[in-house]
C-alpha cells in the first residue's frame, strides 16, 4: 500500500471545504433567511425541511448504489465530484435568491430550489464521502483523511461564521435579500473550484472484492451490518439535536440577546473549537480507541451544552467560551464518525465477504440529512407552539423555547449518542484484527 502524499490528503480535504461552504451556509442561515427575510412561516419552513429529507431517503441510497456500479476512465466516485460541482453551485445561489412572488409562489419556489439543491448535493457528496475506502486500506490513513476532511470542513465553517453576516451587510448595502444572494455567489464559486481540485489531486486505488450483483443484495448485505445500524442512529441523533445551537443561534442572538452582530463571534468560537477538536483527534487517533474517544467526547459535550440553560444572556464571553468547549468535543467526534463509516464498509466485507461502499456511506449520510430534517421540524414546531412572530418582540415563553433548543435538547442528543455508541462492535482490537485478515484476503 503506497503512502498517501500530503497533497492528496489536502486534495481530499478540499472537497469538504467546498461542500461546507454551501452546506454550513444552509444549515446556519437558511431557516432564518426563509422566516425573517423571505417571509415564510416557521411551520412551513419546518415542513419543507422534513419533506426534503424524506426525498433524500430515496435519493441517497440510490446514489450510493449507482456509485458502487460506476466504472469510468475517471474512476468510480471522482466523476460525480467533477461533473456535479457546477450544478451544485448554481442551485446554491438559486436557493438564496428571493423572486417577487405571491406567498404560495414563494413557498413553491423554496421547495423546488431547496430540494434540487439537496439532490445535487447528494450526487456530489455521497461519492466524495466514499472515496477514502478506495484511496487507502489503512484505518490510520483513513482517520488522517477524515481529520484533513474535518479540518478543512471546520475551516470552511469558520469562514461562513465570520464572513457571512459582514458580507451580507456589505454586499447588500441594507438589502439583506441581495446581500445573502451575492454572498452565496462568492461561496458557491469557491466551492466549484475546490471540487475540481479534489478531482485532480485524489486517486482511487483499491479494487473491492465480492461486489453484489443487485441493489436488493446490496440492501440485504448492509442491513446485516451491526456497525452500520449504530452509525445510522448516531447520525440521526447528531444532526437532529447536537447541532441545533447552530440552527437556532441567529434566533437566540436576535431575540434573547438582542444583537445579531454578536452571533458572528458565537459561530466563530464554535468553529475554532471544532478545529481544535480535529487536531486533537489527528494527534491521538493512532494510539487510542476511536469508539472510546467518541463516547467520552459526547458525554463531555452533554455536560457542557446543558449549561446554556442557566447562563444569563448578558454574559457574552461566557457564552462564547462555553460554546468553544462544546465544539471541541464535537470536533473530536466528527472525524472519528466519518472514519467509522469506512470501517463499517470493511466490517461488512470482513463478515460477509461483500463490500458495499457507496450504499453504506450514502445510508449513513442520509441519516445526517434525516436528522437535519427532524431538527427543522422540531425547531419550526417549537417556535410556532411558543408563539414566535418573525421580526416582532417575542414573549417570555418564546424566548424560553429558544433557550431550550440551545441547551437541554442538544444535551439529550449527546447523552443518547454516548449510550448508542457503547454498542458499536468495532473497537481498536477488533479493527486491527479485521484489517489484518482483509489484507490476506485481498492479496489472494
C-alpha positions in Angstrom: 0.0 0.0 0.0 1.6 3.2 -1.1 1.7 6.1 1.4 -0.6 8.9 0.6 1.2 12.2 0.0 0.3 15.4 1.7 -1.1 17.0 -1.5 -3.5 14.1 -1.9 -4.7 14.4 1.7 -5.1 18.1 1.2 -6.9 17.4 -2.1 -9.4 15.2 -0.3 -9.8 17.8 2.4 -10.6 20.5 -0.2 -13.7 18.5 -1.1 -15.2 19.1 2.3 -14.0 22.7 2.3 -16.1 23.1 -0.9 -19.1 21.1 0.5 -19.2 23.0 3.8 -19.0 26.5 2.1 -22.5 25.6 0.8 -23.8 23.2 3.5 -22.8 25.4 6.5 -24.5 28.4 5.0 -27.7 26.4 4.5 -27.7 24.8 8.0 -26.7 28.0 9.8 -28.7 30.7 8.0 -31.3 29.2 5.7 -34.1 28.8 8.2 -33.6 32.3 9.5 -33.4 33.5 5.9 -36.7 31.9 5.0 -38.6 33.2 8.0 -37.2 36.6 8.7 -36.0 37.7 5.2 -38.0 35.7 2.6 -41.2 35.9 4.7 -42.2 32.2 5.1 -43.7 30.9 8.3 -41.6 28.8 10.7 -44.0 25.9 10.5 -43.9 26.0 6.6 -40.1 26.0 6.7 -40.0 23.1 9.1 -42.3 21.1 6.9 -40.1 22.0 3.8 -37.0 20.7 5.5 -38.7 17.5 6.6 -40.1 16.8 3.1 -36.7 17.4 1.5 -35.2 14.8 3.9 -37.8 12.3 3.0 -36.9 12.7 -0.6 -33.3 12.1 0.5 -34.5 8.8 1.9 -34.8 7.6 -1.7 -32.1 9.6 -3.4 -29.2 8.9 -1.0 -29.3 5.1 -1.2 -29.9 5.1 -4.9 -27.0 7.4 -5.4 -24.8 5.1 -3.3 -25.9 2.0 -5.3 -25.3 3.9 -8.6 -21.8 4.9 -7.5 -21.0 1.4 -6.4 -21.7 0.3 -10.0 -20.0 3.1 -11.8 -16.9 2.3 -13.9 -15.3 5.1 -16.0 -11.9 6.3 -17.1 -12.0 8.8 -14.2 -12.8 6.1 -11.7 -15.8 5.0 -9.6 -16.5 8.1 -7.4 -14.4 11.0 -8.8 -16.5 11.7 -11.9 -19.5 12.8 -9.8 -17.4 15.3 -8.0 -16.2 16.8 -11.3 -19.4 17.0 -13.2 -21.7 17.7 -10.2 -19.8 20.7 -8.9 -21.1 23.5 -11.2 -24.9 22.5 -11.0 -24.5 22.4 -7.2 -23.0 25.9 -7.2 -25.8 27.3 -9.4 -28.6 25.7 -7.2 -27.0 27.1 -4.0 -27.3 30.6 -5.4 -30.8 30.0 -6.6 -31.8 28.8 -3.1 -30.7 32.1 -1.6 -32.5 34.1 -4.3 -35.8 35.8 -3.5 -38.1 36.4 -6.5 -41.0 38.7 -6.0 -43.9 36.2 -5.9 -47.1 35.6 -4.1 -47.0 33.8 -0.7 -47.8 30.5 -2.4 -45.4 31.2 -5.2 -42.6 31.9 -2.7 -43.2 28.6 -1.0 -43.2 26.6 -4.3 -40.0 28.3 -5.3 -38.4 27.4 -2.0 -39.5 23.8 -2.3 -38.2 23.4 -5.8 -34.8 25.1 -5.3 -34.1 23.6 -1.9 -35.0 20.0 -2.9 -33.0 20.3 -6.1 -30.0 21.7 -4.1 -30.1 18.7 -1.7 -30.4 16.2 -4.5 -27.4 17.7 -6.3 -25.5 17.8 -3.0 -26.2 14.1 -2.7 -24.8 13.4 -6.2 -21.5 15.1 -5.3 -21.2 14.3 -1.6 -22.1 10.6 -1.5 -19.2 9.7 -3.9 -16.9 12.1 -2.1 -17.6 10.6 1.3 -17.0 7.1 -0.2 -13.6 8.0 -1.6 -11.4 7.0 1.5 -12.5 3.4 1.3 -10.7 3.1 -2.1 -7.9 5.6 -1.5 -6.4 3.5 1.3 -7.0 0.3 3.1 -5.2 1.5 6.3 -7.5 2.6 9.1 -5.0 5.0 10.4 -4.7 6.6 7.0 -8.4 6.8 6.8 -8.6 8.6 10.1 -5.9 11.0 8.8 -8.1 11.6 5.7 -11.1 12.1 7.9 -9.1 14.6 10.0 -8.0 16.5 6.9 -11.6 16.5 5.7 -13.0 17.7 9.0 -10.2 20.3 9.5 -11.0 21.8 6.0 -14.7 21.5 6.7 -14.5 23.3 10.0 -12.2 25.9 8.5 -15.0 26.5 5.9 -17.5 26.8 8.8 -15.2 29.3 10.4 -15.2 31.3 7.1 -19.0 31.1 6.9 -19.4 32.1 10.6 -17.1 35.0 10.4 -17.7 36.3 6.9 -21.4 35.7 6.0 -23.1 38.5 8.0 -20.4 41.1 7.3 -20.6 40.1 3.6 -24.4 40.3 3.7 -24.2 43.8 5.2 -21.5 45.0 2.8 -22.8 43.5 -0.5 -26.5 44.1 0.3 -26.0 47.8 1.3 -29.0 47.5 3.6 -30.8 44.9 1.4 -30.4 41.6 3.2 -32.1 39.7 0.3 -29.4 40.9 -2.1 -26.7 40.5 0.5 -27.3 36.8 1.0 -27.6 36.2 -2.7 -24.3 37.9 -3.5 -22.5 36.2 -0.6 -23.6 32.8 -1.8 -22.3 33.7 -5.3 -18.9 34.0 -3.7 -19.1 30.9 -1.6 -20.5 28.8 -4.5 -17.8 29.9 -6.9 -15.1 29.0 -4.4 -16.8 25.6 -3.9 -16.8 24.7 -7.6 -13.1 25.5 -7.9 -12.2 23.4 -4.8 -14.2 20.4 -6.0 -12.2 20.4 -9.3 -9.0 20.4 -7.2 -10.3 17.4 -5.3 -10.9 15.6 -8.5 -7.4 16.4 -9.8 -5.4 15.6 -6.6 -7.0 12.3 -5.5 -6.6 8.8 -6.7 -8.7 5.6 -6.5 -6.5 2.5 -5.7 -8.4 -0.4 -4.2 -10.5 -2.8 -6.2 -13.3 -4.0 -3.9 -13.9 -7.8 -3.7 -17.2 -9.6 -3.9 -19.3 -6.9 -5.4 -23.1 -7.6 -5.0 -24.9 -8.1 -8.3 -28.1 -6.2 -7.5 -29.4 -3.3 -5.3 -31.6 -5.9 -3.4 -28.5 -7.8 -2.5 -26.7 -4.6 -1.5 -29.6 -3.7 0.9 -29.6 -7.2 2.4 -25.8 -7.1 3.0 -25.9 -3.6 4.6 -28.9 -4.4 6.7 -27.0 -7.3 8.3 -24.2 -4.9 9.4 -24.5 -4.0 13.1 -21.9 -1.3 12.8 -24.0 0.4 10.1 -27.1 0.4 12.2 -25.2 2.0 15.1 -23.8 4.7 12.8 -27.3 5.3 11.3 -28.8 6.1 14.8 -25.8 8.2 15.8 -26.1 10.2 12.6 -29.8 11.0 13.2 -29.2 12.0 16.8 -26.2 14.1 15.9 -27.9 16.2 13.3 -31.3 16.4 14.9 -30.2 17.5 18.3 -26.5 18.1 18.9 -26.0 20.6 16.0 -29.2 22.5 17.0 -27.3 25.5 18.5 -26.0 26.4 15.0 -29.5 26.3 13.5 -31.1 28.3 16.4 -28.2 30.7 17.0 -29.5 33.5 14.9 -32.8 33.5 16.7 -31.0 33.4 20.1 -28.9 36.4 19.3 -31.6 38.4 17.7 -34.3 37.9 20.3 -32.8 36.6 23.5 -29.6 38.8 23.4 -30.9 41.5 21.1 -27.9 41.9 18.8 -27.4 39.7 15.7 -23.9 41.2 15.2 -22.8 39.2 18.3 -23.8 35.9 16.6 -20.6 36.2 14.4 -18.4 35.8 17.5 -20.5 32.9 18.7 -20.2 30.9 15.5 -16.5 31.7 15.2 -15.8 30.4 18.7 -17.7 27.2 18.0 -15.8 26.6 14.7 -12.5 27.3 16.3 -13.4 24.8 18.9 -14.2 22.3 16.2 -10.8 22.9 14.6 -9.1 22.3 17.9 -11.0 19.1 18.3 -10.0 17.8 14.9 -6.3 18.5 15.7 -6.7 16.5 19.0 -8.2 13.6 17.0 -5.4 13.7 14.4 -2.7 13.6 17.1 -4.3 10.8 19.3 -6.3 8.6 17.0 -3.3 6.3 16.3 -2.9 5.4 19.9 -6.4 5.5 21.3 -9.6 3.6 20.6 -11.9 5.6 18.3 -15.0 4.2 19.9 -13.9 5.2 23.5 -12.8 8.6 22.3 -16.1 9.4 20.8 -18.1 8.2 23.8 -16.1 10.3 26.2 -16.4 13.3 23.9 -20.1 13.0 23.5 -20.6 12.7 27.3 -18.5 15.8 28.0 -20.4 17.8 25.3 -23.7 16.9 27.0 -22.5 18.2 30.4 -21.2 21.4 28.8 -24.0 22.4 26.5 -26.7 21.9 29.2 -25.2 25.0 30.9 -26.7 27.3 28.3 -30.0 26.9 30.1 -28.7 28.8 33.1 -26.3 31.3 31.6 -27.6 34.9 31.6 -28.0 36.4 28.1 -25.8 39.3 29.1 -22.7 37.2 29.7 -21.4 37.1 26.2 -17.9 36.0 26.8 -19.0 33.0 28.9 -21.4 32.0 26.1 -18.6 32.2 23.6 -16.2 30.2 25.9 -18.8 27.5 26.7 -19.7 27.0 23.0 -16.0 26.8 22.2 -15.6 23.9 24.7 -18.8 22.1 23.4 -17.5 22.2 19.9 -14.0 21.0 20.9 -15.8 17.8 22.0 -17.8 17.7 18.8 -14.7 18.4 16.7 -13.1 15.3 18.3 -16.2 13.2 17.4 -17.0 14.1 13.8 -13.8 12.9 12.1 -14.0 9.7 14.1 -17.5 9.2 12.9 -16.5 9.5 9.3 -13.6 7.2 9.9 -16.1 4.7 11.4 -18.2 4.8 8.2 -15.2 3.5 6.2 -14.6 0.9 8.9 -18.2 -0.2 8.7 -17.8 -0.9 5.0 -14.8 -3.0 5.8 -16.7 -4.8 8.6 -19.3 -5.8 6.0 -16.6 -7.1 3.7 -14.9 -9.0 6.7 -18.1 -10.6 8.0 -20.0 -11.3 4.7 -17.3 -11.3 2.0 -19.0 -8.5 0.1 -18.2 -4.8 0.1 -20.9 -2.2 -0.4 -19.1 1.1 -0.2 -21.4 3.6 -1.8 -24.6 2.3 -0.2 -23.0 2.1 3.3 -21.8 5.7 3.0 -25.0 7.0 1.5 -27.2 5.4 4.1 -25.2 7.0 6.9 -25.1 10.3 5.1 -28.9 10.1 4.7 -29.1 9.7 8.5 -27.4 13.0 8.8 -29.8 14.7 6.4 -32.8 13.0 8.0 -31.6 14.3 11.4 -31.4 17.8 9.9 -35.0 17.3 8.7 -36.1 16.3 12.2 -34.2 19.3 13.6 -36.1 21.6 11.2 -39.4 20.2 12.2 -38.6 20.4 15.9 -37.4 24.0 15.6 -40.3 25.1 13.5 -42.8 23.3 15.8 -41.3 24.8 19.0 -41.1 28.3 17.6 -44.8 28.1 16.4 -46.0 26.4 19.6 -44.4 29.1 21.7 -45.9 31.9 19.6 -42.9 33.0 17.5 -43.6 36.1 15.3 -40.8 36.9 12.8 -39.3 40.4 13.4 -41.6 41.1 16.4 -40.8 41.4 20.1 -41.0 37.8 21.5 -42.9 36.7 24.6 -41.1 35.1 27.6 -42.5 31.8 26.6 -41.0 32.1 23.1 -37.6 33.1 24.5 -37.6 30.2 26.8 -38.3 27.8 23.9 -35.3 29.2 22.1 -33.1 28.6 25.2 -34.3 25.0 25.5 -33.2 24.4 21.9 -29.8 25.9 22.7 -29.2 23.7 25.8 -31.4 20.9 27.0 -32.3 19.3 23.6 -28.7 19.2 22.4 -27.6 17.7 25.8 -30.2 14.9 25.4 -28.8 14.2 21.9 -25.2 14.0 23.2 -26.1 11.6 26.0 -28.2 9.4 23.7 -25.2 9.2 21.3 -22.9 8.1 24.0 -25.3 5.4 25.0 -25.8 4.1 21.5 -22.0 4.1 20.7 -21.4 1.8 23.6 -23.0 -0.9 21.3 -20.7 -0.2 18.4 -18.9 -3.5 17.6 -15.6 -2.2 16.3 -13.1 -1.3 19.0 -9.3 -0.9 18.4 -8.6 -4.6 18.8 -11.4 -5.7 16.5 -10.4 -3.1 13.9 -6.7 -4.3 13.9 -7.7 -7.9 13.5 -10.2 -7.1 10.8 -7.6 -5.2 8.7 -5.0 -8.0 9.1 -7.4 -10.6 7.8 -8.8 -8.4 5.0 -5.2 -7.8 3.8 -4.7 -11.5 3.4 -8.0 -12.0 1.5 -7.3 -9.1 -0.9 -3.8 -10.3 -1.5 -5.2 -13.7 -2.6 
